[in-house]
Amino acid sequence: MEKREILKTIAAQAAQGGLKFSASAEIALRVRRALDDPDCHIDVAARLVKAEPLLAARVVAIANSVAFNSSGREITDVHTAVARLGFRTVRALATAQVTRQMAGTSMLPEHQAIAGQLWEHTAHVSALAHVIARRVTRQDPEAAMFAGIIHEVGGFYLLSRSKDFPALLAGDPIDWIESGESEIGRAVLKALSVPDSALDAIEALWLGYLTMPPATLGDTLILADWLAPVESPLHQAKDHADEGISASIDMVVGQETLVDILRESAEEVESLTSALRC
């Protein structure tokens, strides 16, 4: 079966709800769904998070990051970390766990390298989106970080299906999702019960249209994607010399430029990125 036919097959399966997740991703997905319950008690939430060690480590790491720990008081227990972050951020981190573990069934070294770069890109975009939302576009920082976490979910899902369709990953990685990104991405996002606002932001990223001045969640995600120092292995390389991108980076935001804001926020971005990598 040729790649284009494979993509159509996977897109059709996804559209019909025939999504397949790894066992570890399913565990994290159950945690996320439990946290969606408005009656979920913090003790229950902490116990659920602790049941998934990687998620527990990420929750504690994010809680101790510069973005969420202005007091500088380090914490080491999951219960306190959940209380500091709140359910909304913990749900986002559970979704991050699902996203990252989707590709866990692809064992070939070259596939693992691609998945690693894709997650590194995702971590940078998430951290940058959090800062840009707060200081530039005046959007909800947690919503922006969540959109960054899930913006490449279609690519991760395709990596997870490479075991069933080996020919899927043949050739140049940037061609893998050229014809199936939106269909597959939408289906996976729907399965993850992603809010419409996040889906709209990702749709804006797929279209690549940045409004001026940037003011929406989609604009936030586009800027974060452009500014991420690690590029997605699934898309064409960004041309940072492009006049439109340069103008966006150099635009004046109040009395500051975006470059100045990012320079001042470098420690926060690095702290968040490191925590998301763990």
C-alpha positions in Angstrom: 0.0 0.0 0.0 1.4 3.4 -1.0 1.8 6.2 1.5 -1.1 8.3 0.3 -3.4 5.3 0.5 -2.1 4.6 4.0 -2.9 8.1 5.1 -6.4 7.9 3.7 -6.9 4.6 5.5 -5.7 6.0 8.8 -7.7 9.2 8.3 -10.9 7.2 7.6 -10.4 5.0 10.6 -9.8 8.0 12.8 -12.9 9.8 11.5 -14.9 6.7 12.4 -13.5 6.6 15.9 -11.1 3.7 15.3 -8.2 5.2 17.1 -5.6 2.9 18.7 -3.5 4.1 21.7 -0.7 2.3 23.4 -1.3 0.8 26.9 0.7 3.6 28.6 -1.2 6.3 26.7 -4.5 4.7 27.7 -3.5 4.9 31.4 -2.7 8.7 31.1 -5.9 9.2 29.1 -8.0 7.6 31.9 -6.3 10.0 34.4 -7.3 12.9 32.2 -10.9 11.8 31.9 -11.2 11.3 35.6 -9.9 14.8 36.2 -12.6 16.1 33.9 -15.2 15.3 36.6 -16.0 18.5 38.5 -16.6 16.5 41.6 -13.2 14.9 41.6 -11.5 15.5 45.0 -7.9 16.6 45.2 -7.0 13.5 47.1 -8.4 11.4 44.3 -6.6 13.5 41.7 -3.3 13.1 43.5 -3.7 9.4 43.8 -4.5 9.1 40.1 -1.5 11.1 39.1 0.8 9.1 41.4 -0.4 5.9 39.7 1.4 7.1 36.5 5.0 7.7 37.6 6.0 9.7 34.5 3.0 12.0 34.9 3.7 12.4 38.6 7.3 13.5 37.8 6.1 16.0 35.2 3.5 17.4 37.6 6.0 18.0 40.3 8.6 19.4 37.9 6.1 21.9 36.4 4.9 22.9 39.9 8.5 23.8 40.7 9.1 25.7 37.4 9.6 29.5 37.5 6.2 30.0 35.8 4.3 28.3 38.7 6.6 28.8 41.7 7.1 32.5 42.2 7.8 31.9 45.9 10.8 29.7 45.1 9.6 27.2 47.7 10.4 23.7 46.2 7.9 20.9 46.7 8.4 17.2 46.4 5.0 15.6 46.9 2.3 15.1 44.2 -0.6 16.3 46.4 0.9 19.7 47.0 2.0 19.9 43.3 -1.6 19.2 42.2 -2.9 21.9 44.6 -0.4 24.4 43.3 -1.1 23.8 39.6 -4.9 23.2 39.8 -6.9 20.6 37.9 -6.9 22.4 34.6 -3.1 22.4 34.3 -2.8 18.8 35.6 -5.3 17.8 32.9 -3.1 19.5 30.3 -0.1 17.6 31.6 -2.1 14.3 31.5 -2.8 15.1 27.8 0.9 15.8 27.3 1.6 12.3 28.6 -0.9 10.8 26.2 0.6 12.7 23.3 4.2 11.8 24.1 3.4 8.1 24.6 1.5 7.7 21.4 4.7 6.9 19.5 5.9 4.5 22.2 5.3 1.5 20.0 7.7 2.6 17.3 10.9 0.9 18.2 13.2 1.6 15.3 16.0 4.0 16.3 15.3 6.4 13.5 11.6 6.5 14.5 12.5 7.1 18.1 14.8 10.0 17.0 12.0 11.6 15.1 9.6 11.2 18.0 12.2 12.7 20.3 12.7 15.8 18.1 8.9 16.2 17.8 8.5 16.2 21.5 11.4 18.6 22.0 9.7 20.9 19.5 6.4 20.5 21.4 8.0 21.3 24.7 9.5 24.5 23.3 6.3 25.6 21.7 4.3 25.0 24.8 6.6 27.0 27.0 6.8 29.9 24.5 3.1 29.9 24.1 2.6 30.3 27.9 4.9 33.4 27.9 3.6 35.0 24.7 0.0 34.6 25.9 0.6 36.4 29.1 2.9 39.2 27.9 1.9 39.7 24.2 -1.5 38.5 23.1 -3.1 38.7 26.5 -4.6 35.2 26.2 -5.0 32.6 28.9 -1.5 31.3 29.5 -2.7 27.8 30.6 -4.9 27.5 27.5 -1.9 28.5 25.3 0.4 26.0 26.9 -2.3 23.3 26.4 -2.6 24.2 22.7 1.2 24.0 22.4 1.2 20.5 24.0 -1.3 19.1 21.6 -0.5 21.0 18.3 1.5 18.0 16.9 -0.8 15.3 18.2 -1.6 14.1 14.6 2.1 13.5 13.9 2.5 11.5 17.2 -0.5 9.4 16.3 0.9 8.7 12.8 4.2 7.6 14.4 2.3 5.2 16.6 0.7 3.6 13.6 4.0 3.0 11.8 4.1 -0.5 13.3 0.9 -1.4 11.5 1.9 0.5 8.3 5.8 0.3 7.9 5.6 2.2 4.5 4.1 5.2 6.3 7.5 6.5 7.4 9.3 5.9 4.1 10.9 8.9 2.5 11.2 12.4 3.8 9.5 13.0 7.1 8.0 16.3 6.0 5.8 14.5 3.5 4.3 12.1 6.0 1.3 14.1 7.0 1.0 16.5 4.0 -2.3 15.0 2.9 -3.7 13.7 6.2 -2.7 16.1 9.0 -6.0 18.0 9.4 -8.3 14.9 9.1 -6.2 12.8 11.4 -5.4 15.6 13.8 -9.0 16.6 14.2 -10.0 13.0 14.9 -7.4 12.5 17.6 -8.2 15.9 19.2 -11.8 14.9 19.3 -10.9 11.6 21.0 -9.0 13.6 23.6 -12.1 15.9 24.2 -10.1 19.0 23.3 -12.0 22.3 23.8 -13.1 24.1 20.7 -10.9 27.1 21.5 -7.8 24.9 21.4 -8.9 23.2 18.2 -9.6 26.6 16.6 -6.0 27.7 17.6 -4.5 24.6 15.9 -6.6 25.1 12.8 -5.2 28.6 12.7 -1.7 27.2 12.9 -2.5 24.7 10.1 -3.6 27.7 7.9 -0.6 29.7 9.0 -2.4 33.1 9.0 -1.2 35.5 11.6 -3.4 38.5 12.3 -1.8 41.9 13.1 -1.5 42.8 15.8 -1.5 39.2 17.1 -4.3 38.9 19.7 -5.8 35.4 19.5 -4.9 32.0 20.9 -4.2 31.0 17.3 -1.8 33.9 16.9 -0.1 32.9 20.1 0.4 29.4 18.8 1.7 30.5 15.5 4.3 32.8 17.1 5.4 30.1 19.5 5.8 27.7 16.6 7.8 30.2 14.6 10.1 31.1 17.5 10.7 27.5 18.7 14.5 26.8 18.4 13.8 23.1 17.6 11.7 22.6 14.5 9.1 19.9 13.9 10.6 17.1 11.8 7.2 16.7 10.1 7.0 20.1 8.4 9.0 22.3 6.1 11.9 24.1 7.7 10.9 27.6 8.8 12.6 30.5 7.0 13.5 32.9 9.8 14.6 35.4 7.2 11.1 35.7 5.9 10.0 39.4 6.1 6.6 38.6 7.6 8.2 36.5 10.4 10.9 39.1 11.0 8.3 41.9 11.2 6.3 39.8 13.7 9.3 39.1 15.8 10.4 42.8 15.8 6.9 44.2 16.3 6.4 46.7 19.1 4.2 45.5 22.0 3.6 48.5 24.2 7.0 49.8 24.9 8.8 46.5 24.4 9.6 44.3 21.4 8.8 40.6 21.4 12.5 39.9 21.3 12.9 41.9 24.5 10.0 40.1 26.2 11.4 36.7 25.3 14.9 37.7 26.5 13.4 38.8 29.9 11.4 35.5 30.0 14.2 33.2 29.0 14.5 31.6 32.5 10.8 31.0 32.6 10.8 29.4 29.1 13.8 27.2 29.9 12.3 26.1 33.2 9.0 25.1 31.6 10.7 23.5 28.6 12.9 21.4 30.9 10.0 20.3 33.0 8.0 19.3 30.0 10.9 17.3 28.7 11.1 15.0 31.7 
